[in-house]
Amino acid sequence: MLTVAGKTKEIKAPVDFTISTDRQFRVSGKVRLKMSDFGIDPPTALFGTVKTDEEVEVKYKLEFTKVN
């Protein structure tokens, strides 16, 4: 579940799983999302003459360490 701007959606994202040590591992990946799926209008500049794509790419990297 991902919440952006107060709107929650279920997303599916590929992950790479890497074991660093017997006490550490990492999960990373990237997923493309449409801003409109979360009720966000793509940003514009110069009074609307410059526009952006409504898709964004979210990259993530989570590192976990086992403590005691």
C-alpha positions in Angstrom: 0.0 0.0 0.0 1.4 3.4 -0.9 -0.1 6.7 0.3 0.6 9.9 -1.6 -1.1 13.2 -1.0 -3.6 11.5 1.3 -4.7 8.9 -1.3 -3.8 5.2 -0.7 -3.4 2.7 -3.5 -2.2 -0.8 -3.7 0.9 -1.0 -6.0 3.0 -3.9 -7.2 6.7 -3.2 -7.4 9.6 -5.5 -8.4 12.3 -5.9 -5.7 15.9 -6.9 -5.7 16.9 -8.7 -2.5 20.5 -8.8 -1.5 22.0 -10.4 1.6 25.0 -8.3 2.7 26.0 -10.3 5.8 24.3 -12.8 8.2 22.8 -9.8 10.0 22.1 -7.4 7.1 20.1 -7.4 3.9 18.8 -4.9 1.4 15.6 -4.5 -0.7 15.7 -2.1 -3.6 13.9 -1.4 -6.9 11.9 1.1 -8.8 8.3 1.5 -10.0 6.6 4.0 -12.4 3.5 5.7 -11.1 1.0 8.1 -12.6 0.4 11.3 -10.5 -3.2 11.3 -11.6 -3.8 8.0 -9.9 -3.2 9.8 -6.6 -5.2 12.9 -7.6 -2.2 15.0 -8.4 -2.0 17.3 -11.4 1.4 17.2 -13.2 3.4 20.4 -12.4 3.7 23.2 -15.0 5.8 26.3 -15.2 5.8 29.7 -17.1 2.0 30.0 -17.0 1.5 26.5 -18.4 3.9 26.7 -21.4 6.2 24.1 -19.8 4.6 20.9 -18.7 5.9 17.7 -17.3 4.9 14.1 -17.9 2.3 12.7 -15.5 4.4 9.6 -14.9 7.1 9.6 -12.3 9.7 6.9 -11.4 10.1 6.1 -7.7 13.3 4.4 -6.7 13.7 2.9 -3.3 16.4 1.2 -1.2 15.8 -0.2 2.3 18.5 -1.6 4.4 17.8 -3.9 7.4 20.1 -4.9 10.2 19.3 -7.5 12.8 19.9 -6.2 16.3 20.5 -8.3 19.2 
